[in-house]
Each structure stands twice: as structure tokens, then as C-alpha cells.
């Protein structure tokens, strides 16, 4: 598979579902045209997506008083940091240096908007809103992995990485739903 | 890649030193796909149980019953071990991902 095809798949699916999740909306259909980003820019999008969830978790740790939410946030930091390290290793192997780009910036803007919605919340209201966001985020990522990325990726290393990440995302979603159900 | 680790053991590795109840064995539990493989394992007192993490994300193997045993965080490729000294059932979990559960059934010989 060519690099160009990898770009096309990733850039149609990943940023949109992440952005949709950050806005807690339904995942939109893929558009007819996708931005044409370079390898370094694609790598930056992947790292950004992980960093967004890490930063959300760090904020949650400063805000929540719920032991379960604190533990969940700690796991998000640990796991997404590990995934980022793996993605960085693959990028390094492929000779790619992440480069900032419009898609990454749009993800960061959406994350900032989501943060603004969380900022005024405290106590149980914060916990519910944070966990709702985490459910939407991980569901969107899981959908992207299952419906777009794994089925359409031919690159063996990328497919393996996606397949290895997939169970962790599914577990995060399961944990988030279980925790949200316990929140009052 | 990970699927190849699915054929799990126990590896009947006989240690040179015999334990109280006979030759001790080493059992391997593989962690992949956010699960312990096998999830339930019969071992004997004095055997060595080794958990190996193949997942990208870290895990623990932590006693969740009365016996408090903790492997600590196992990064990808790390292993942790435990040698049961008493018989019984030892449920354990991953503290980072509590949906992951396992069970050691520890016989006296």
C-alpha cells in the first residue's frame, strides 16, 4: 500500500470521528474530499488525538473527588501515553517526524471547546460530564478502528498496531460505561 | 502477532530444586488482548506462576481476594511472578483495567 493511500484513509476517518466525539455528537459520514496531509502531519494527528485524552484525564484528576473517576483518569494517562510511545516508535521506524497541521489544530480547538464545557462543572456534575465525554470519545475511536481503519488498511505494521490498540480502546469504553452507570 | 501467543500453557518446566510437595513447575500466563490467558489455571503450592504482558498498555496481576499480591505495573514485554505458599483459590485482577480477571486454583500437591 502506498503512503498516499494510508494518508487518505487516516485523514478521512480519524480526525472526523475524534472531532465528533469531542463535541459529543454522532459520527458524521466521511466527506467526499479529504485534506491532503503529509506523513509527518498524519503522525502529528495521531499523537494529538492521544494527547487530547491525556490532557482531559489530567484535568479530571485535578477536578474530581471520585475515587473511581480518578483511577479511570490515571489509566487513561498511562495507556494513551503507552500508545503514543508505540506510535512514535513506528513513526520513527518509518522515518516520519510529526508536524503540526490544520487537522491537528482543529482537534485541539474541539478539545478546547470540550474543556470549556467542563470548566464550570464540579462534583458529581463534572464526573458525569467527563465520563459522558470519555464514552463518546472512545466509542468514536472504536468505530473508526472497526469500520474504517482496520478493514481498509493494507500496511501490515499499521494494521497490527491498530489491531493491538483496539482491545485497549474497547476496554476503556467498557470501563467508562460501567463507571458512568455507577455515578449518580 | 498476538494471536500466536494464544496457545497457552502451562509450560511444564520442571525446576531443578524440588519443593515441599515435589518438583515445582513454572506456569506461564500470557496477557494479550486485554485478558489473561488462561483466565483460570490450576497450580500447586510451590509452583511459580509467571505473567508476561504482550499488550501495548501496561497491566498488573494483583490478588483481589484475601491474599494481597501485586506484580506492580508490567510494561510490554515485562513479566511478574508469584509463588503460592498455601492452597486455595486466588482471584486476581488488573488494577488498571478491573474488567480483566483471572483465577489461580492452588492445590496442595
Interface residues (C-beta under 8 A of the other chain):
Chain A: X74 X75 X78 X79 X82 X83 X86 X160 X163 X164 X165 X167 X168 X170 X171 X174 X175 X178
Chain B: X1 X2 X33 X34 X35 X55 X56 X57 X58 X73 X75 X76 X96 X97 X98 X99 X100
